[in-house]
Amino acid sequence: MTLVDFIGTIALTAIVVVNVNALITAMPLGRGGRLALTVAIGGWVGLQVALTSAGAYAGGTPTIGASVALPIVAAAFAVYWLPAFRRALLAVPTGLLVGLNTSRVLGIFFLALAADGRLGGPFPQSAGWGDILTGALAIPLAFALARGKAGRGAIVAWNTFGALDLVVAVALGVVSADGSPLQMIYAAGGSGAIQALPWALIPTVLVPFYLIVHGVIFLQLRETASARPQAVSYS
């Protein structure tokens, strides 16, 4: 394990623990609901560690794509079919959801891995700088939301950019993976480092988490817009 891997292990573990704990704590759920959600997320993280350690994501296997999509599908299902879960998610302050993204400034790790030759092509540059910019812009936006001075347009613009950054990064990672049936970019390093620990936790845990967060913010914005009183016209 290199120094970058060691620091990355500590940083990614801390991000997962802090973000998940902050989100669950902010959701107005009963003790049973919080326990169930904690167990579900903890079980998912443990499963990803086990699968990665067993080499399930090595060699450009498309399995990692399923691990990115499954939590998002599960969250969408829960939001649609479980009204209490939907209400709890929508009750989380938007400022907190934005603030959770500040940890994405650690996208600098992508650049460090690229400099070390363990990632290559456009993937680490897009993922790295996209995350850094999203995380940096989340800081003033979170403070503006806390003071009630954030405009809807600014929230929409930041949220759209942050979500697209993740989608583009996943797409580039897939087409850069050596041995993947979908490989289109052939560059030294490709997205190989992301197929091993600790970095595999980024696409299998953090990317779904942040995409779900972006989705919740979009839902909050829609709910806010629909709750505004409509102008009445008289003819």
Buried (B, 14 or more C-beta within 10 A) or exposed (E): EEEBBEBBBEBBEEBBEEBBEBBBEBBEBEEEBBEEBEEEBEEBBEBBBEBBEEEBBBEBBEEBBEBBEEBBEBBEEBBEEEEEBBEBBBEBEBBBBBBBBBBBBBBBBBBBBBEEEBBBBBBBBBBBBBBBBBBBBBBEBBBBBBEEEBEEEBBEEBBEBBBEBBEBBBBBBBBBBBEBEEBEBEBEBBBBBBBBBBBBBBBBBBBBBBBBBBBBBBBBBEEEEEEEEEEEEEE
